[in-house]
Amino acid sequence: MPAKSFLLTFDDGYESVFLEALPVLKSFNFSALCFLSTKSIRHSVVSSSSVSHGDPGFLSWQQIREMQSGGWMEFHSHTHEHRSLSDLTRNELTQDLATSLDHLTQELGLPSSHFRHLAWPWGESHDESRQIAARFGFQYQYTVARSGFLHSSPLQNVPRTCYDGATLTNFVIQFQLQTGMCSSLWHAGYPLARKVRRPGFTIAFREEAGSVQVTAPLRTGLPSQRDAHNMGKAG
């Protein structure tokens, strides 16, 4: 990777990405990744359901295709329903990721192997959820943890510096802590600081009485919604 490289990312898929961020990207000749909560995206052609029209304030698939074809933005998964892991069973996460991939591949006309990036809602993940996602082909998984950017950082738990209402000064300070000369020290101390701020906080699947626990099959093709539904009936 070249020195001083950086990656711009946008989460959720708000329409402001098209209306406000895109002109700025063009002015600097930058490109970016955008992680879509696919259920919220407007004007889907994948689902005929009456609830598939998306949410106000979010991008339409036509806007997404326009940005993609122009080379300004790549689009990847932010899951389908944008639910917390603590609100999901293992089966429900499997179904959600399959649905997200179904929408991305069919709406954008790209193979499932293209979609290797996943940003977890609120950055919440744990070892088991990351393993499930990896079996769907998500090689790069992003959190919102503000740990240090190190060469040893695992690709399935990529930290980011979030600009989510902070002042520009605070953003610059945080970015320097994560990437500067003291990033190793910051990386070592950050988990301890999080435990102090959120004592006893854990992330775990919701357990469902009588449910069958399944794992997404390792495959090169896309696990379809029907496959994921059948996996839930296994055993």
CYANA upper distance limits for C-alpha pairs under 8 A (distance plus 0.5 A):
  1 MET  CA      5 SER  CA      7.51
  7 LEU  CA     32 ALA  CA      7.19
  7 LEU  CA     33 LEU  CA      8.25
  8 LEU  CA     31 SER  CA      7.95
  8 LEU  CA     32 ALA  CA      5.40
  8 LEU  CA     33 LEU  CA      6.81
  9 THR  CA     32 ALA  CA      6.19
  9 THR  CA     33 LEU  CA      5.24
  9 THR  CA     34 CYS  CA      6.08
  9 THR  CA     35 PHE  CA      7.98
 10 PHE  CA     17 VAL  CA      8.13
 10 PHE  CA     32 ALA  CA      8.18
 10 PHE  CA     33 LEU  CA      6.84
 10 PHE  CA     34 CYS  CA      5.10
 10 PHE  CA     35 PHE  CA      6.67
 11 ASP  CA     34 CYS  CA      6.33
 11 ASP  CA     35 PHE  CA      5.32
 11 ASP  CA     36 LEU  CA      7.02
 11 ASP  CA     78 HIS  CA      7.57
 11 ASP  CA    119 ALA  CA      8.05
 12 ASP  CA     34 CYS  CA      8.09
 12 ASP  CA     35 PHE  CA      6.30
 12 ASP  CA     36 LEU  CA      5.40
 12 ASP  CA     37 SER  CA      5.69
 12 ASP  CA     78 HIS  CA      7.02
 13 GLY  CA     17 VAL  CA      7.49
 13 GLY  CA     34 CYS  CA      7.23
 13 GLY  CA     35 PHE  CA      7.00
 13 GLY  CA     36 LEU  CA      5.41
 13 GLY  CA     37 SER  CA      7.03
 13 GLY  CA     40 SER  CA      8.45
 13 GLY  CA     41 ILE  CA      7.63
 13 GLY  CA     58 PHE  CA      6.29
 13 GLY  CA     59 LEU  CA      6.30
 14 TYR  CA     57 GLY  CA      6.39
 14 TYR  CA     58 PHE  CA      4.61
 14 TYR  CA     59 LEU  CA      5.99
 15 GLU  CA     19 LEU  CA      6.83
 15 GLU  CA     57 GLY  CA      6.05
 15 GLU  CA     58 PHE  CA      5.05
 15 GLU  CA     59 LEU  CA      4.79
 15 GLU  CA     60 SER  CA      8.19
 16 SER  CA     20 GLU  CA      5.62
 16 SER  CA     21 ALA  CA      6.98
 16 SER  CA     57 GLY  CA      8.36
 16 SER  CA     58 PHE  CA      8.38
 16 SER  CA     59 LEU  CA      8.42
 17 VAL  CA     21 ALA  CA      5.21
 17 VAL  CA     22 LEU  CA      6.54
 17 VAL  CA     59 LEU  CA      8.28
 18 PHE  CA     22 LEU  CA      5.71
 18 PHE  CA     23 PRO  CA      8.39
 18 PHE  CA     59 LEU  CA      7.82
 18 PHE  CA     63 GLN  CA      7.48
 18 PHE  CA     67 MET  CA      8.26
 19 LEU  CA     23 PRO  CA      7.87
 20 GLU  CA     24 VAL  CA      7.50
 21 ALA  CA     25 LEU  CA      6.74
 22 LEU  CA     26 LYS  CA      6.70
 22 LEU  CA     72 TRP  CA      8.03
 23 PRO  CA     27 SER  CA      6.73
 24 VAL  CA     28 PHE  CA      7.01
 25 LEU  CA     29 ASN  CA      6.28
 25 LEU  CA     30 PHE  CA      5.37
 25 LEU  CA     31 SER  CA      6.79
 25 LEU  CA     72 TRP  CA      7.85
 26 LYS  CA     30 PHE  CA      6.80
 26 LYS  CA     31 SER  CA      8.48
 26 LYS  CA     72 TRP  CA      8.00
 30 PHE  CA     72 TRP  CA      7.57
 31 SER  CA     71 GLY  CA      7.70
 31 SER  CA     72 TRP  CA      5.09
 31 SER  CA     73 MET  CA      6.06
 32 ALA  CA     72 TRP  CA      7.03
 32 ALA  CA     73 MET  CA      5.48
 32 ALA  CA     74 GLU  CA      6.93
 33 LEU  CA     73 MET  CA      6.04
 33 LEU  CA     74 GLU  CA      5.30
 33 LEU  CA     75 PHE  CA      6.34
 33 LEU  CA     76 HIS  CA      7.74
 34 CYS  CA     73 MET  CA      7.22
 34 CYS  CA     74 GLU  CA      6.66
 34 CYS  CA     75 PHE  CA      5.39
 34 CYS  CA     76 HIS  CA      6.74
 35 PHE  CA     75 PHE  CA      6.29
 35 PHE  CA     76 HIS  CA      5.29
 35 PHE  CA     77 SER  CA      5.54
 35 PHE  CA     78 HIS  CA      5.39
 35 PHE  CA    118 LEU  CA      7.58
 35 PHE  CA    119 ALA  CA      6.87
 36 LEU  CA     41 ILE  CA      8.07
 36 LEU  CA     75 PHE  CA      7.28
 36 LEU  CA     76 HIS  CA      6.63
 36 LEU  CA     77 SER  CA      5.74
 36 LEU  CA     78 HIS  CA      5.38
 36 LEU  CA     79 THR  CA      7.70
 36 LEU  CA     80 HIS  CA      8.31
 37 SER  CA     41 ILE  CA      7.49
 37 SER  CA     77 SER  CA      7.19
 37 SER  CA     78 HIS  CA      5.36
 37 SER  CA     79 THR  CA      5.96
 37 SER  CA     80 HIS  CA      5.49
 37 SER  CA     81 GLU  CA      6.74
 37 SER  CA     82 HIS  CA      6.44
 37 SER  CA    100 SER  CA      8.22
 38 THR  CA     77 SER  CA      7.98
 38 THR  CA     78 HIS  CA      7.93
 38 THR  CA     79 THR  CA      7.35
 38 THR  CA     80 HIS  CA      5.24
 38 THR  CA     81 GLU  CA      7.60
 38 THR  CA    100 SER  CA      6.39
 38 THR  CA    103 HIS  CA      7.28
 38 THR  CA    104 LEU  CA      8.13
 39 LYS  CA     52 SER  CA      7.44
 39 LYS  CA     54 GLY  CA      6.62
 39 LYS  CA     80 HIS  CA      5.69
 39 LYS  CA     81 GLU  CA      6.13
 39 LYS  CA    100 SER  CA      8.37
 40 SER  CA     53 HIS  CA      8.30
 40 SER  CA     54 GLY  CA      4.74
 40 SER  CA     55 ASP  CA      5.42
 40 SER  CA     58 PHE  CA      7.01
 40 SER  CA     80 HIS  CA      8.48
 40 SER  CA     81 GLU  CA      8.16
 41 ILE  CA     53 HIS  CA      7.88
 41 ILE  CA     54 GLY  CA      5.19
 41 ILE  CA     55 ASP  CA      6.99
 41 ILE  CA     58 PHE  CA      6.26
 41 ILE  CA     59 LEU  CA      6.06
 41 ILE  CA     60 SER  CA      6.00
 41 ILE  CA     61 TRP  CA      7.05
 42 ARG  CA     52 SER  CA      8.05
 42 ARG  CA     53 HIS  CA      5.55
 42 ARG  CA     54 GLY  CA      4.50
 42 ARG  CA     55 ASP  CA      6.80
 42 ARG  CA     56 PRO  CA      8.25
 42 ARG  CA     58 PHE  CA      7.18
 42 ARG  CA     59 LEU  CA      6.66
 42 ARG  CA     60 SER  CA      4.79
 42 ARG  CA     61 TRP  CA      6.76
 43 HIS  CA     52 SER  CA      7.87
 43 HIS  CA     53 HIS  CA      5.60
 43 HIS  CA     54 GLY  CA      7.08
 43 HIS  CA     60 SER  CA      6.33
 43 HIS  CA     61 TRP  CA      6.76
 43 HIS  CA     62 GLN  CA      8.43
 44 SER  CA     52 SER  CA      6.89
 44 SER  CA     53 HIS  CA      6.78
 44 SER  CA     54 GLY  CA      8.04
 44 SER  CA     60 SER  CA      8.29
 44 SER  CA     61 TRP  CA      7.00
 44 SER  CA    107 GLU  CA      7.93
 45 VAL  CA    107 GLU  CA      7.48
 46 VAL  CA    103 HIS  CA      6.79
 46 VAL  CA    106 GLN  CA      7.26
 46 VAL  CA    107 GLU  CA      7.44
 47 SER  CA     52 SER  CA      6.60
 48 SER  CA     52 SER  CA      7.34
 54 GLY  CA     58 PHE  CA      7.88
 59 LEU  CA     63 GLN  CA      6.87
 59 LEU  CA     64 ILE  CA      7.36
 60 SER  CA     64 ILE  CA      6.90
 61 TRP  CA     65 ARG  CA      6.60
 61 TRP  CA    107 GLU  CA      7.51
 62 GLN  CA     66 GLU  CA      6.72
 63 GLN  CA     67 MET  CA      6.86
 64 ILE  CA     68 GLN  CA      6.60
 64 ILE  CA     75 PHE  CA      8.27
 65 ARG  CA     69 SER  CA      6.49
 65 ARG  CA    108 LEU  CA      6.98
 66 GLU  CA     70 GLY  CA      6.76
 67 MET  CA     71 GLY  CA      6.94
 67 MET  CA     72 TRP  CA      6.15
 67 MET  CA     73 MET  CA      6.15
 68 GLN  CA     72 TRP  CA      6.76
 68 GLN  CA     73 MET  CA      5.82
 68 GLN  CA     74 GLU  CA      6.43
 68 GLN  CA     75 PHE  CA      7.96
 76 HIS  CA    104 LEU  CA      7.93
 76 HIS  CA    115 PHE  CA      6.27
 76 HIS  CA    116 ARG  CA      8.00
 76 HIS  CA    117 HIS  CA      6.27
 76 HIS  CA    118 LEU  CA      6.85
 77 SER  CA    100 SER  CA      7.01
 77 SER  CA    101 LEU  CA      7.81
 77 SER  CA    104 LEU  CA      8.24
 77 SER  CA    115 PHE  CA      7.90
 77 SER  CA    117 HIS  CA      7.10
 77 SER  CA    118 LEU  CA      5.44
 77 SER  CA    119 ALA  CA      7.03
 78 HIS  CA     82 HIS  CA      7.33
 78 HIS  CA    118 LEU  CA      6.31
 78 HIS  CA    119 ALA  CA      5.53
 78 HIS  CA    120 TRP  CA      6.45
 78 HIS  CA    121 PRO  CA      6.94
 79 THR  CA     96 ASP  CA      6.90
 79 THR  CA     97 LEU  CA      6.20
 79 THR  CA    100 SER  CA      6.15
 79 THR  CA    118 LEU  CA      8.02
 79 THR  CA    119 ALA  CA      8.24
 79 THR  CA    120 TRP  CA      7.67
 79 THR  CA    121 PRO  CA      7.98
 80 HIS  CA     96 ASP  CA      6.07
 80 HIS  CA     97 LEU  CA      7.09
 80 HIS  CA     99 THR  CA      6.91
 80 HIS  CA    100 SER  CA      5.20
 81 GLU  CA     96 ASP  CA      7.44
 82 HIS  CA    121 PRO  CA      6.26
 83 ARG  CA     87 ASP  CA      7.11
 83 ARG  CA     88 LEU  CA      7.80
 83 ARG  CA    121 PRO  CA      7.38
 84 SER  CA     88 LEU  CA      7.34
 84 SER  CA    121 PRO  CA      7.19
 84 SER  CA    122 TRP  CA      8.15
 84 SER  CA    124 GLU  CA      7.66
 85 LEU  CA     89 THR  CA      8.25
 85 LEU  CA     93 LEU  CA      8.31
 85 LEU  CA    124 GLU  CA      7.28
 85 LEU  CA    125 SER  CA      7.62
 85 LEU  CA    203 ILE  CA      7.47
 85 LEU  CA    204 ALA  CA      7.05
 85 LEU  CA    205 PHE  CA      6.18
 85 LEU  CA    206 ARG  CA      7.96
 86 SER  CA    203 ILE  CA      6.76
 86 SER  CA    204 ALA  CA      5.88
 86 SER  CA    205 PHE  CA      5.41
 86 SER  CA    206 ARG  CA      5.76
 87 ASP  CA    205 PHE  CA      7.42
 87 ASP  CA    206 ARG  CA      6.11
 88 LEU  CA     92 GLU  CA      6.17
 88 LEU  CA     93 LEU  CA      6.62
 88 LEU  CA    205 PHE  CA      6.21
 88 LEU  CA    206 ARG  CA      5.76
 89 THR  CA     93 LEU  CA      6.84
 89 THR  CA    205 PHE  CA      5.82
 89 THR  CA    206 ARG  CA      5.39
 89 THR  CA    207 GLU  CA      6.33
 89 THR  CA    208 GLU  CA      7.14
 90 ARG  CA     94 THR  CA      6.83
 90 ARG  CA    129 SER  CA      8.39
 90 ARG  CA    205 PHE  CA      7.02
 90 ARG  CA    206 ARG  CA      8.37
 90 ARG  CA    213 GLN  CA      6.83
 90 ARG  CA    214 VAL  CA      7.34
 90 ARG  CA    215 THR  CA      8.23
 91 ASN  CA     95 GLN  CA      6.73
 91 ASN  CA    212 VAL  CA      8.24
 91 ASN  CA    213 GLN  CA      6.91
 91 ASN  CA    214 VAL  CA      6.61
 91 ASN  CA    215 THR  CA      8.27
 91 ASN  CA    231 MET  CA      8.44
 91 ASN  CA    232 GLY  CA      6.50
 92 GLU  CA     96 ASP  CA      6.51
 93 LEU  CA     97 LEU  CA      6.65
 93 LEU  CA    129 SER  CA      8.47
 94 THR  CA     98 ALA  CA      6.75
 94 THR  CA    132 ILE  CA      7.68
 94 THR  CA    215 THR  CA      7.91
 94 THR  CA    216 ALA  CA      6.76
 94 THR  CA    228 ALA  CA      7.01
 95 GLN  CA     99 THR  CA      6.66
 95 GLN  CA    225 GLN  CA      7.21
 95 GLN  CA    228 ALA  CA      5.74
 95 GLN  CA    229 HIS  CA      7.24
 96 ASP  CA    100 SER  CA      6.70
 97 LEU  CA    101 LEU  CA      6.75
 97 LEU  CA    133 ALA  CA      7.95
 97 LEU  CA    136 PHE  CA      8.27
 98 ALA  CA    102 ASP  CA      6.65
 98 ALA  CA    136 PHE  CA      8.35
 98 ALA  CA    222 LEU  CA      8.20
 98 ALA  CA    223 PRO  CA      6.24
 98 ALA  CA    224 SER  CA      6.34
 98 ALA  CA    225 GLN  CA      6.14
 98 ALA  CA    228 ALA  CA      6.99
 99 THR  CA    103 HIS  CA      6.84
 99 THR  CA    224 SER  CA      7.64
 99 THR  CA    225 GLN  CA      6.07
100 SER  CA    104 LEU  CA      6.80
101 LEU  CA    105 THR  CA      6.49
101 LEU  CA    112 SER  CA      7.29
101 LEU  CA    115 PHE  CA      8.24
101 LEU  CA    222 LEU  CA      7.73
101 LEU  CA    223 PRO  CA      8.46
101 LEU  CA    224 SER  CA      8.46
102 ASP  CA    106 GLN  CA      6.57
102 ASP  CA    222 LEU  CA      8.04
102 ASP  CA    223 PRO  CA      8.50
102 ASP  CA    224 SER  CA      6.77
102 ASP  CA    225 GLN  CA      7.52
103 HIS  CA    107 GLU  CA      6.21
104 LEU  CA    108 LEU  CA      6.27
104 LEU  CA    109 GLY  CA      8.30
104 LEU  CA    110 LEU  CA      8.18
105 THR  CA    109 GLY  CA      5.88
105 THR  CA    110 LEU  CA      5.56
105 THR  CA    111 PRO  CA      6.35
105 THR  CA    112 SER  CA      6.47
106 GLN  CA    110 LEU  CA      7.75
110 LEU  CA    114 HIS  CA      7.08
111 PRO  CA    115 PHE  CA      8.24
111 PRO  CA    222 LEU  CA      8.39
112 SER  CA    137 GLY  CA      8.47
112 SER  CA    221 GLY  CA      6.96
112 SER  CA    222 LEU  CA      5.87
113 SER  CA    137 GLY  CA      7.24
113 SER  CA    220 THR  CA      7.76
113 SER  CA    221 GLY  CA      7.85
113 SER  CA    222 LEU  CA      8.39
115 PHE  CA    137 GLY  CA      7.89
115 PHE  CA    138 PHE  CA      7.38
116 ARG  CA    137 GLY  CA      6.23
116 ARG  CA    138 PHE  CA      4.72
116 ARG  CA    139 GLN  CA      5.67
116 ARG  CA    140 TYR  CA      6.55
117 HIS  CA    138 PHE  CA      5.86
117 HIS  CA    139 GLN  CA      6.81
117 HIS  CA    140 TYR  CA      5.26
117 HIS  CA    141 GLN  CA      6.37
117 HIS  CA    142 TYR  CA      8.25
118 LEU  CA    138 PHE  CA      6.57
118 LEU  CA    140 TYR  CA      6.82
118 LEU  CA    141 GLN  CA      5.32
118 LEU  CA    142 TYR  CA      6.70
119 ALA  CA    123 GLY  CA      7.44
119 ALA  CA    141 GLN  CA      6.17
119 ALA  CA    142 TYR  CA      5.02
119 ALA  CA    143 THR  CA      6.76
120 TRP  CA    124 GLU  CA      6.27
120 TRP  CA    125 SER  CA      7.13
120 TRP  CA    141 GLN  CA      7.72
120 TRP  CA    142 TYR  CA      6.74
120 TRP  CA    143 THR  CA      6.51
122 TRP  CA    143 THR  CA      7.88
122 TRP  CA    144 VAL  CA      7.25
123 GLY  CA    142 TYR  CA      7.35
123 GLY  CA    143 THR  CA      4.40
123 GLY  CA    144 VAL  CA      5.24
123 GLY  CA    145 ALA  CA      7.37
124 GLU  CA    143 THR  CA      7.28
124 GLU  CA    203 ILE  CA      7.54
125 SER  CA    129 SER  CA      6.47
125 SER  CA    130 ARG  CA      7.01
125 SER  CA    143 THR  CA      8.20
125 SER  CA    203 ILE  CA      7.51
126 HIS  CA    130 ARG  CA      6.61
126 HIS  CA    203 ILE  CA      7.29
126 HIS  CA    204 ALA  CA      8.00
127 ASP  CA    131 GLN  CA      6.72
128 GLU  CA    132 ILE  CA      6.83
129 SER  CA    133 ALA  CA      6.72
130 ARG  CA    134 ALA  CA      6.54
130 ARG  CA    141 GLN  CA      8.11
130 ARG  CA    156 GLN  CA      7.21
131 GLN  CA    135 ARG  CA      6.91
132 ILE  CA    136 PHE  CA      7.39
132 ILE  CA    215 THR  CA      6.91
132 ILE  CA    216 ALA  CA      6.45
133 ALA  CA    137 GLY  CA      7.28
133 ALA  CA    138 PHE  CA      6.12
134 ALA  CA    138 PHE  CA      5.23
134 ALA  CA    139 GLN  CA      6.36
135 ARG  CA    216 ALA  CA      6.58
135 ARG  CA    217 PRO  CA      6.97
135 ARG  CA    218 LEU  CA      5.49
135 ARG  CA    219 ARG  CA      7.81
136 PHE  CA    216 ALA  CA      7.39
136 PHE  CA    217 PRO  CA      8.22
136 PHE  CA    218 LEU  CA      7.37
136 PHE  CA    219 ARG  CA      7.93
136 PHE  CA    222 LEU  CA      8.02
136 PHE  CA    223 PRO  CA      7.84
137 GLY  CA    220 THR  CA      8.29
139 GLN  CA    155 LEU  CA      7.37
139 GLN  CA    156 GLN  CA      7.00
140 TYR  CA    155 LEU  CA      5.68
140 TYR  CA    156 GLN  CA      5.72
140 TYR  CA    157 ASN  CA      8.09
140 TYR  CA    158 VAL  CA      7.78
141 GLN  CA    155 LEU  CA      6.89
141 GLN  CA    156 GLN  CA      4.89
141 GLN  CA    157 ASN  CA      5.96
141 GLN  CA    158 VAL  CA      6.53
142 TYR  CA    156 GLN  CA      7.35
142 TYR  CA    157 ASN  CA      6.04
142 TYR  CA    158 VAL  CA      5.08
142 TYR  CA    159 PRO  CA      6.73
142 TYR  CA    160 ARG  CA      7.89
143 THR  CA    157 ASN  CA      6.59
143 THR  CA    158 VAL  CA      6.35
143 THR  CA    159 PRO  CA      5.92
143 THR  CA    160 ARG  CA      7.18
144 VAL  CA    159 PRO  CA      6.33
144 VAL  CA    160 ARG  CA      5.90
144 VAL  CA    161 THR  CA      7.67
144 VAL  CA    162 CYS  CA      7.35
145 ALA  CA    159 PRO  CA      5.67
145 ALA  CA    160 ARG  CA      6.84
145 ALA  CA    161 THR  CA      8.36
146 ARG  CA    159 PRO  CA      6.32
146 ARG  CA    160 ARG  CA      6.45
146 ARG  CA    161 THR  CA      6.46
146 ARG  CA    162 CYS  CA      8.44
146 ARG  CA    174 GLN  CA      8.48
146 ARG  CA    178 GLN  CA      7.39
146 ARG  CA    190 TYR  CA      8.08
147 SER  CA    159 PRO  CA      6.48
147 SER  CA    160 ARG  CA      8.31
147 SER  CA    178 GLN  CA      6.65
147 SER  CA    186 TRP  CA      7.45
147 SER  CA    187 HIS  CA      5.45
147 SER  CA    190 TYR  CA      6.53
147 SER  CA    191 PRO  CA      8.31
148 GLY  CA    159 PRO  CA      7.76
148 GLY  CA    177 LEU  CA      7.79
148 GLY  CA    178 GLN  CA      4.67
148 GLY  CA    179 THR  CA      6.74
148 GLY  CA    183 SER  CA      5.62
148 GLY  CA    184 SER  CA      6.87
148 GLY  CA    186 TRP  CA      6.76
148 GLY  CA    187 HIS  CA      5.03
149 PHE  CA    153 SER  CA      7.23
149 PHE  CA    159 PRO  CA      7.30
149 PHE  CA    178 GLN  CA      6.20
149 PHE  CA    179 THR  CA      6.13
149 PHE  CA    183 SER  CA      7.53
149 PHE  CA    187 HIS  CA      8.49
150 LEU  CA    179 THR  CA      8.41
150 LEU  CA    183 SER  CA      8.24
150 LEU  CA    184 SER  CA      7.94
153 SER  CA    157 ASN  CA      7.84
153 SER  CA    158 VAL  CA      7.31
154 PRO  CA    158 VAL  CA      7.00
161 THR  CA    171 PHE  CA      8.09
161 THR  CA    174 GLN  CA      7.51
161 THR  CA    175 PHE  CA      6.53
161 THR  CA    178 GLN  CA      8.22
162 CYS  CA    171 PHE  CA      8.06
163 TYR  CA    171 PHE  CA      6.79
166 ALA  CA    170 ASN  CA      6.67
166 ALA  CA    171 PHE  CA      6.78
167 THR  CA    171 PHE  CA      6.73
168 LEU  CA    172 VAL  CA      6.70
169 THR  CA    173 ILE  CA      6.81
170 ASN  CA    174 GLN  CA      6.62
171 PHE  CA    175 PHE  CA      6.57
172 VAL  CA    176 GLN  CA      6.67
173 ILE  CA    177 LEU  CA      6.78
174 GLN  CA    178 GLN  CA      6.87
175 PHE  CA    179 THR  CA      6.57
175 PHE  CA    180 GLY  CA      8.33
176 GLN  CA    180 GLY  CA      5.37
176 GLN  CA    183 SER  CA      8.27
177 LEU  CA    181 MET  CA      8.49
177 LEU  CA    182 CYS  CA      6.89
177 LEU  CA    183 SER  CA      6.00
177 LEU  CA    186 TRP  CA      6.91
178 GLN  CA    182 CYS  CA      8.28
178 GLN  CA    183 SER  CA      5.41
178 GLN  CA    186 TRP  CA      7.29
178 GLN  CA    187 HIS  CA      7.85
179 THR  CA    183 SER  CA      5.87
182 CYS  CA    186 TRP  CA      6.71
183 SER  CA    187 HIS  CA      6.40
184 SER  CA    188 ALA  CA      6.80
185 LEU  CA    189 GLY  CA      6.81
186 TRP  CA    190 TYR  CA      6.34
187 HIS  CA    191 PRO  CA      8.05
188 ALA  CA    192 LEU  CA      8.38
189 GLY  CA    193 ALA  CA      6.88
190 TYR  CA    194 ARG  CA      6.80
191 PRO  CA    195 LYS  CA      6.84
192 LEU  CA    196 VAL  CA      6.90
193 ALA  CA    197 ARG  CA      6.78
194 ARG  CA    198 ARG  CA      6.43
194 ARG  CA    199 PRO  CA      8.42
195 LYS  CA    199 PRO  CA      5.58
195 LYS  CA    200 GLY  CA      7.91
195 LYS  CA    201 PHE  CA      8.18
207 GLU  CA    211 SER  CA      8.39
212 VAL  CA    232 GLY  CA      7.34
212 VAL  CA    233 LYS  CA      8.04
212 VAL  CA    234 ALA  CA      7.87
212 VAL  CA    235 GLY  CA      7.87
213 GLN  CA    232 GLY  CA      8.28
214 VAL  CA    231 MET  CA      7.12
214 VAL  CA    232 GLY  CA      7.24
214 VAL  CA    234 ALA  CA      8.15
216 ALA  CA    228 ALA  CA      8.22
216 ALA  CA    231 MET  CA      8.34
219 ARG  CA    223 PRO  CA      8.30
223 PRO  CA    227 ASP  CA      6.39
223 PRO  CA    228 ALA  CA      7.16
224 SER  CA    228 ALA  CA      6.85
225 GLN  CA    229 HIS  CA      6.62
226 ARG  CA    230 ASN  CA      6.66
227 ASP  CA    231 MET  CA      6.63
228 ALA  CA    232 GLY  CA      6.98
229 HIS  CA    233 LYS  CA      7.44
230 ASN  CA    234 ALA  CA      7.00
